[in-house]
Amino acid sequence: MTEADTKVYPTGLTEAEAIEINDGLKWGTRIFAAISVFAHVLAFALTPWLQ
């Protein structure tokens, strides 16, 4: 049994599975942040208030 096969309690995931899910979560957060920044820039540029 390698270290990558040990369980991460209480989830029951292996270390490799936990890292894979964490990487996907980080990418999803980055994509969401990029879209939200773009939407805020568009809202600021295309609305008459605050100008």
VOBA-764234 format. One line per 5 residues: their letters; for each residue x, y, z of C-alpha. Coordinates in pm, 1 decimal, m for minus. Layout:
// VOBA-764234
a> X/Y/Z; ...
// end
This chain:
// VOBA-764234
mtead> 0.0/0.0/0.0; 152.8/331.1/m107.3; 105.7/666.1/58.4; m121.9/775.8/m228.6; m358.3/489.4/m140.4
tkvyp> m411.1/594.3/221.7; m756.2/723.8/311.5; m837.2/1082.6/393.7; m1089.7/1061.3/671.8; m1381.0/1130.2/714.6
tglte> m1437.3/1152.7/337.7; m1294.6/813.1/251.4; m1112.1/954.5/m51.3; m756.7/860.9/m133.5; m490.7/1129.5/m136.2
aeaie> m483.7/1126.5/m517.7; m863.5/1165.9/m539.5; m862.4/1449.1/m287.7; m589.0/1632.4/m479.0; m774.7/1585.0/m807.5
indgl> m1097.8/1725.9/m663.1; m906.9/2014.4/m505.3; m738.9/2101.0/m837.0; m1076.2/2102.6/m1013.6; m1222.3/2323.7/m742.7
kwgtr> m934.5/2570.3/m775.1; m975.3/2588.5/m1155.5; m1350.1/2635.4/m1118.8; m1293.7/2919.1/m873.0; m1046.6/3088.2/m1108.8
ifaai> m1287.1/3062.2/m1402.7; m1575.8/3196.3/m1192.4; m1361.2/3488.0/m1072.9; m1253.5/3573.3/m1428.9; m1612.6/3569.8/m1554.7
svfah> m1733.0/3781.2/m1262.6; m1456.1/4039.7/m1310.1; m1540.2/4058.9/m1680.9; m1911.3/4101.6/m1600.2; m1836.7/4378.8/m1350.5
vlafa> m1617.3/4561.5/m1600.8; m1893.8/4538.3/m1862.1; m2157.1/4657.5/m1613.5; m1939.8/4954.2/m1518.0; m1864.1/5042.8/m1880.0
ltpwl> m2219.4/5007.1/m2012.1; m2424.0/5171.8/m1736.0; m2466.5/5547.4/m1713.4; m2437.0/5572.7/m1336.7; m2100.4/5628.0/m1171.7
q> m1977.5/5816.3/m1479.4
// end
